[in-house]
Amino acid sequence: MTKAELQQQLRVHYSAFNESINALDEVTFTLSKNEKWTAGQHLDHLIRSTEPVMVVMKLPTLLIRLLFGKANRPSQPYETLVTSYLKKLAAGGKATGRYIPGQVVFSDLTLLTTRLDTTIHKLAEQLNKFTEEDLDKFVLPHPILGKLTYREMIYFTIYHVQHHHKLLKSK
């Protein structure tokens, strides 16, 4: 995907997630079955996982390079990244540490969906400061997948919301 396509996909999929979650009533928003996350916790988890990406991509590229290095391989295609992620989940991979959502109350719904929307908007805009080549040059750490190029991290971010949206719909 090109940078413009990445930006568009971020906006489309996060908007669809927010639209679905905003349509929930309080009971559905806070419902947990079989000790699975509530809709609110899915929302909280997405905020916890997207905000760090947006913040790190604001840092100077020199600092990013010093902290995480440079890509030593080409970016993998979107489909390959998704397959790798699903394999890691099937092998027991799951959210840990700061990515585990807390309790979320219905009264925070608007605040949280606005926060997620703002984060995604800023992340999409942040991509403008990079060239297509930069997206394949710089890397960031992912807690399950290891080092990902910027392009791969955006691929993951696009897929991640779709994954949680699907889980939300299955409730």
C-alpha positions in Angstrom: 0.0 0.0 0.0 1.1 3.5 -0.7 1.3 6.1 2.0 -2.0 7.6 0.8 -3.6 4.2 0.9 -2.3 3.6 4.4 -3.8 6.9 5.6 -7.1 6.1 4.0 -7.2 2.6 5.4 -6.5 3.9 8.9 -9.3 6.4 8.7 -11.8 4.0 7.2 -11.3 1.1 9.6 -11.0 3.1 12.8 -14.0 5.2 11.8 -16.0 2.0 11.3 -14.9 0.6 14.7 -15.9 3.9 16.4 -19.2 3.9 14.6 -20.0 0.4 15.8 -19.0 1.0 19.4 -20.9 4.3 19.6 -24.0 2.4 18.6 -23.8 0.2 21.7 -26.0 0.6 24.7 -24.6 0.5 28.2 -25.4 -3.2 28.8 -23.7 -4.3 25.6 -20.8 -1.9 26.1 -20.0 -3.4 29.5 -20.9 -7.0 28.8 -18.2 -9.6 29.2 -18.8 -13.3 28.3 -16.5 -16.1 29.3 -14.1 -13.6 30.9 -13.4 -12.0 27.5 -13.0 -8.2 27.1 -15.9 -5.9 27.1 -16.5 -3.6 24.1 -15.1 -0.8 26.2 -11.9 -2.8 26.9 -11.4 -3.4 23.2 -11.6 0.3 22.8 -9.2 1.0 25.6 -6.8 -1.6 24.2 -6.8 0.0 20.8 -6.0 3.4 22.3 -3.2 1.8 24.4 -1.7 0.2 21.2 -2.1 3.1 18.8 -1.0 6.1 20.9 2.6 4.8 21.3 2.9 4.4 17.6 1.7 7.9 16.9 4.0 9.3 19.6 7.1 7.4 18.5 6.6 8.4 14.8 6.8 12.1 16.0 10.3 11.6 17.2 13.2 12.6 15.0 14.3 9.8 12.7 17.8 10.1 13.9 16.6 9.2 17.4 14.5 6.4 16.1 17.4 5.0 14.3 19.6 5.2 17.4 16.9 3.5 19.6 15.7 0.8 17.3 18.1 0.5 14.3 17.4 0.4 10.7 15.5 -2.2 8.6 17.8 -5.0 7.3 15.1 -6.4 5.0 12.3 -5.2 2.8 8.9 -4.6 4.3 6.7 -7.7 4.1 3.4 -7.5 2.3 0.2 -6.7 4.3 -1.1 -10.3 3.9 2.2 -11.8 5.2 2.1 -9.6 8.2 -1.5 -10.5 9.0 -0.7 -14.2 8.6 2.3 -13.9 11.0 0.2 -12.1 13.6 -2.5 -14.7 13.4 0.0 -17.5 13.9 1.5 -15.7 16.9 -2.0 -15.4 18.4 -2.8 -19.0 17.7 0.5 -19.9 19.5 -0.7 -18.1 22.6 0.3 -14.6 21.9 -1.7 -12.0 23.7 -1.6 -8.4 25.1 0.7 -7.9 28.0 1.7 -5.1 30.3 0.6 -1.6 29.4 -1.5 -3.0 26.5 -4.0 -4.8 28.8 -7.1 -2.7 29.2 -8.5 -1.5 32.5 -12.1 -1.3 33.5 -14.0 1.0 31.2 -17.3 2.7 32.1 -20.0 3.6 29.7 -19.9 7.3 30.7 -16.4 7.4 29.1 -17.5 6.2 25.7 -17.5 9.6 24.0 -14.2 10.6 25.6 -12.5 7.4 24.5 -13.9 7.2 21.0 -12.8 10.9 20.5 -9.4 10.0 21.9 -9.0 7.1 19.5 -10.2 9.2 16.5 -7.8 12.0 17.4 -4.9 9.5 17.7 -5.6 7.9 14.3 -6.0 11.3 12.7 -2.6 12.4 14.1 -1.0 9.1 13.1 -2.3 9.4 9.5 -1.1 12.9 9.3 2.3 12.0 10.8 2.8 9.7 7.7 3.1 12.9 5.6 6.5 13.6 7.1 7.9 10.4 5.7 8.7 9.3 2.1 7.7 6.0 0.8 11.3 4.9 1.2 11.4 6.1 4.8 8.4 3.8 5.6 10.5 0.8 4.7 13.8 2.1 6.2 12.9 2.8 9.9 11.8 0.2 12.4 9.8 0.0 15.6 9.5 -2.8 18.1 6.2 -4.7 18.3 5.6 -6.8 21.5 4.6 -9.9 19.6 6.0 -9.5 16.1 9.4 -8.1 16.9 10.9 -5.2 14.8 8.6 -3.9 12.1 9.2 -1.3 9.5 7.1 1.8 9.8 5.0 0.5 6.9 4.5 -2.9 8.6 3.5 -1.2 11.9 0.9 0.8 10.0 -0.2 -2.5 8.3 -0.5 -4.0 11.8 -2.4 -1.0 13.1 -4.9 -1.3 10.2 -5.4 -5.0 10.7 -5.5 -4.7 14.5 -8.7 -2.6 14.5 -10.3 -5.0 12.1 -9.4 -7.9 14.3 -11.0 -6.2 17.4 -13.9 -5.0 15.3 -14.6 -8.6 14.3 -14.4 -9.7 17.9 -16.7 -6.9 18.9 -19.3 -8.0 16.3 -19.1 -11.6 17.4 -20.3 -10.6 20.9 
